[in-house]
Amino acid sequence: MLNVALLLLPNARVFDVAVMTETWQAERLSSPPLAIRVRHCAAKPDVVKLGNNATMVADEDLLWLEKADVVLVPGLSSLDSLPSRNYLEALEQAHSAGATVASLCSGAFVLAVAGLLDGKRATTHWALAPRLAAHFPNVTVASDELFIGQDRVWTSAGVAAGIDLSIHLIRELLGAGAATNIARSMVAAPNRAGGQAQFLRAPVRAAAGIGTALGIVQAAVEEHPDHNWSVADLAARAHLAERTFVRHFNDETGTSPHRWFTEWRIDRASALLEQGASVSEAATAVGYGSVVTFRQRFRELRKVSPSQYRAAFGREPAA
């Protein structure tokens, strides 16, 4: 019997708790019962106030974590109030005793405060990744991963990635058959292609003023999005030597013109694929003469092929 402790943290996201409860439950309509015992644990077996003024009754106190094989940590509704020391100590002790500890979304911050992520790679929702990296410099934050595990400590991105991680852990702990049954029951993919990168939009790193290096680049690519702009072309438009232009651009944006332009092209192509454009149409529209090169650059940034991205996010154009 696999003992699973789901932490009912004060201020935990209700949806995260519900998703973890559903994914790890032993009884389900479409498959035989699984050898899993889930308990909702808190400081004491009493009513716990979750996020959005919801409440839930804990089955057990934190001592139950001592017998847990897996400890699940949901995300929080607000990162302004992290769990008290007794929760953090219970997590540390459970991990030291051999338990696997896994977080969903912003639950990574709880693991980081507890010291469980020190010296490790971790992920969280892509929108929270910069904050996690800034607050916990001992953690290597990988914002493009769906989930990451090291030394029995796992972190995952958004809610759907928490399901992906749960199915992965169930596969490791109970076998492929159990994992497949749960995925089928939840109408979820047993293995999801790609990482968080497919859900991101490349951010504009700085406000583009008229006459700035970034402003000149933005004006150029917006005016002729289907042109394969070189750094030399962009420097010429700025009336600057190429090395000077690159230095100004780096100072303004923190990245190179080539990298920025590649991200811009793939971002624009992603939007076209979502609108129903074919892969070749999207490639041509953002200045790629070779569909092969476009596919390579797209996969580098989105971690899935353009065809996979179009199938996941695209819609057929109106007749």
C-alpha positions in Angstrom: 0.0 0.0 0.0 1.4 3.4 -1.1 0.9 6.1 1.6 0.4 9.5 0.1 0.2 12.6 2.2 -1.4 15.7 0.6 -0.6 18.8 2.6 -3.5 21.0 3.3 -1.6 24.2 3.6 -3.3 27.3 4.8 -4.0 29.4 1.7 -3.5 26.5 -0.7 -5.2 26.8 -4.1 -8.4 24.9 -4.0 -8.1 23.6 -7.6 -4.6 22.3 -6.9 -5.9 20.3 -3.9 -8.8 19.0 -5.9 -6.6 18.0 -8.9 -4.1 16.1 -6.7 -6.9 14.4 -4.8 -8.5 13.2 -8.0 -5.3 12.1 -9.6 -4.1 10.0 -6.6 -7.4 8.6 -5.5 -7.5 4.8 -5.2 -11.1 4.2 -6.3 -12.2 5.2 -9.8 -15.1 4.1 -12.1 -13.0 3.0 -15.1 -10.3 0.8 -13.5 -9.7 -1.5 -10.6 -8.8 0.1 -7.3 -5.2 1.0 -6.8 -3.0 0.3 -3.8 -2.9 3.9 -2.7 -3.9 5.4 0.7 -4.3 9.2 0.5 -4.6 11.4 3.6 -5.1 15.1 3.8 -2.7 16.4 6.4 -2.4 19.7 8.3 -1.2 21.0 11.6 -4.1 19.3 13.3 -7.0 17.2 12.0 -9.4 20.1 11.8 -10.9 22.6 9.4 -8.2 24.3 7.2 -8.9 27.6 5.5 -7.7 27.3 1.9 -7.5 30.1 -0.7 -10.6 31.9 -1.9 -12.2 31.4 1.5 -12.7 27.7 0.9 -12.3 25.2 3.8 -11.5 21.5 4.0 -11.2 19.1 6.9 -7.8 17.5 7.4 -7.8 13.7 8.0 -4.5 13.6 9.9 -2.0 15.9 11.6 1.6 16.3 10.4 2.9 13.3 12.2 1.2 11.1 9.5 4.0 12.4 7.1 6.4 10.1 9.0 4.7 7.0 7.4 4.2 8.7 3.9 5.9 7.3 0.8 4.9 10.4 -1.1 4.2 14.0 0.1 2.2 16.3 -2.3 2.5 20.1 -1.9 -0.2 22.2 -3.7 0.4 25.7 -5.0 -0.6 28.7 -2.9 -3.2 31.4 -3.6 -0.7 34.1 -2.5 3.0 33.9 -2.0 2.9 36.7 0.6 2.1 34.1 3.4 4.2 31.0 3.2 3.5 28.0 5.6 4.7 28.1 9.2 7.8 26.4 10.4 6.0 23.2 11.6 4.9 22.5 8.0 8.5 23.1 6.7 10.0 20.8 9.3 7.5 18.1 8.6 8.5 18.2 4.9 12.2 18.1 5.7 11.8 15.2 8.1 9.6 13.2 5.6 12.2 13.6 2.9 15.0 12.6 5.2 13.0 9.5 6.1 12.9 8.5 2.5 9.6 10.0 1.2 9.3 11.4 -2.3 8.2 15.1 -2.1 6.4 16.7 -5.1 5.0 20.2 -5.6 2.5 21.6 -8.0 3.0 25.1 -9.5 3.8 27.7 -6.8 4.3 24.8 -4.2 7.9 25.0 -5.4 8.3 28.1 -3.2 7.3 26.0 -0.2 10.0 23.4 -1.0 12.5 26.2 -1.6 11.8 27.8 1.8 12.2 24.4 3.4 15.6 24.1 1.8 14.7 21.0 -0.2 15.6 22.7 -3.5 19.1 24.0 -2.5 21.6 23.0 -5.2 18.9 21.4 -7.4 17.2 22.2 -10.6 13.5 23.1 -10.2 10.6 24.5 -12.1 7.3 26.3 -11.4 4.7 28.1 -13.5 6.6 30.1 -16.2 5.1 33.4 -14.9 6.6 32.7 -11.4 10.0 31.4 -12.6 11.8 34.7 -12.4 10.5 35.3 -8.9 11.6 31.9 -7.8 15.1 32.4 -9.3 15.4 35.9 -7.7 14.4 34.8 -4.2 16.3 31.5 -4.1 19.7 31.9 -5.9 20.8 28.4 -4.7 18.1 26.9 -6.9 18.6 26.5 -10.7 15.2 27.4 -12.1 14.3 25.8 -15.5 11.3 27.7 -16.7 10.7 25.6 -19.8 10.2 22.2 -18.1 6.9 20.6 -17.3 8.4 18.8 -14.3 11.8 18.1 -12.8 13.0 15.6 -10.2 16.3 15.2 -8.3 17.0 13.2 -5.1 13.3 12.4 -4.6 12.3 16.1 -4.8 10.0 17.0 -7.7 8.6 20.3 -8.9 6.1 20.9 -11.7 4.7 23.8 -13.6 1.0 24.6 -13.8 -2.0 22.5 -12.9 -1.8 20.3 -15.9 1.9 19.7 -15.4 1.0 18.5 -11.9 -1.1 15.8 -13.4 1.8 14.9 -15.8 4.1 14.6 -12.8 1.6 12.6 -10.8 1.2 10.1 -13.6 4.9 9.9 -14.0 5.4 9.2 -10.3 2.6 6.6 -10.2 4.3 4.9 -13.2 7.6 4.8 -11.2 6.0 3.6 -8.0 3.2 1.4 -9.1 4.0 0.5 -12.7 3.0 1.5 -16.2 -0.4 -0.3 -16.0 -1.5 1.8 -13.1 -0.3 5.0 -14.7 -2.1 4.2 -18.0 -5.3 3.4 -16.2 -5.2 6.7 -14.3 -4.4 8.7 -17.5 -7.3 6.9 -19.3 -9.7 7.6 -16.5 -8.8 11.3 -16.4 -8.8 11.6 -20.2 -5.2 12.7 -20.0 -2.1 12.0 -22.0 0.2 9.3 -20.4 3.1 11.3 -21.7 2.7 14.9 -22.9 5.0 16.2 -25.6 7.2 19.2 -25.0 7.7 21.5 -22.0 6.4 24.9 -20.8 8.1 26.6 -23.7 5.2 25.8 -26.0 2.9 28.0 -23.8 5.2 31.0 -23.6 5.2 34.2 -25.5 8.6 35.8 -25.9 8.6 38.9 -23.8 9.7 42.3 -25.0 12.5 42.9 -22.6 12.4 46.7 -22.6 10.3 49.6 -23.8 11.3 50.5 -27.3 11.8 54.3 -27.6 12.1 56.0 -31.0 15.7 55.9 -32.1 16.8 53.2 -29.7 18.4 50.1 -31.1 15.4 48.0 -30.0 13.0 50.6 -31.5 14.8 50.4 -34.8 14.6 46.6 -34.8 11.0 46.5 -33.9 10.1 49.1 -36.6 12.0 47.1 -39.2 10.5 43.7 -38.4 7.0 45.1 -38.1 7.4 46.9 -41.5 8.8 43.8 -43.3 8.1 40.7 -41.2 8.8 38.4 -44.1 12.3 39.7 -44.5 15.3 37.6 -43.3 16.9 40.5 -41.4 20.7 40.2 -40.7 22.4 42.1 -37.9 24.3 44.0 -40.6 20.9 45.1 -42.1 19.6 46.3 -38.8 22.9 48.1 -37.9 22.7 49.9 -41.3 19.2 51.1 -40.5 20.5 52.5 -37.2 23.4 54.2 -39.0 25.8 52.5 -36.6 28.7 50.1 -37.0 27.7 46.6 -36.4 29.6 46.1 -33.2 28.3 49.4 -31.8 24.8 48.5 -32.7 25.1 45.1 -31.0 26.5 46.7 -27.9 23.7 49.2 -27.7 21.1 46.5 -28.3 22.6 44.3 -25.5 22.6 47.3 -23.1 18.9 48.0 -23.8 17.5 44.4 -23.8 20.0 42.1 -22.2 20.2 39.9 -25.3 21.6 39.9 -28.8 19.8 41.2 -31.9 19.9 37.8 -33.4 18.4 36.1 -30.4 15.7 38.7 -30.0 14.8 38.5 -33.7 14.7 34.7 -33.6 12.3 34.8 -30.6 10.2 37.4 -32.3 9.9 35.3 -35.5 8.9 32.1 -33.6 6.5 34.1 -31.5 4.8 35.6 -34.6 4.9 32.2 -36.3 3.2 30.6 -33.3 0.4 33.1 -33.5 -0.1 32.3 -37.2 -0.2 28.6 -36.5 -2.8 29.1 -33.9 -4.9 31.0 -36.5 -4.8 28.1 -38.8 -1.8 28.8 -41.1 0.2 25.8 -42.4 3.8 25.3 -41.3 5.1 26.4 -44.7 2.9 29.5 -44.6 4.0 30.5 -41.1 7.7 29.9 -42.1 7.4 32.2 -45.2 5.5 34.9 -43.3 8.4 35.4 -40.8 11.2 35.3 -43.4 12.4 31.7 -43.4 13.3 30.6 -46.8 13.8 27.0 -45.6 11.0 25.2 -43.8 13.6 22.8 -42.4 15.5 25.7 -40.7 12.2 27.0 -39.4 11.3 23.6 -37.9 14.7 23.5 -36.2 14.4 27.0 -34.7 10.8 26.4 -33.7 11.7 23.2 -31.8 14.7 24.8 -30.1 12.4 27.5 -28.6 9.1 25.7 -28.2 10.4 22.2 -27.5 7.8 20.8 -29.9 7.6 20.7 -33.7 5.5 23.4 -35.5 3.1 20.6 -36.6 2.7 19.4 -32.9 2.1 23.0 -31.9 -0.5 23.6 -34.6 -2.3 20.4 -33.6 -2.4 21.4 -30.0 -3.3 25.1 -30.3 -4.4 25.8 -33.8 -7.8 26.1 -35.3 -8.8 25.5 -38.9 -9.3 28.7 -40.9 -12.9 29.7 -41.6 -14.2 28.4 -44.9 
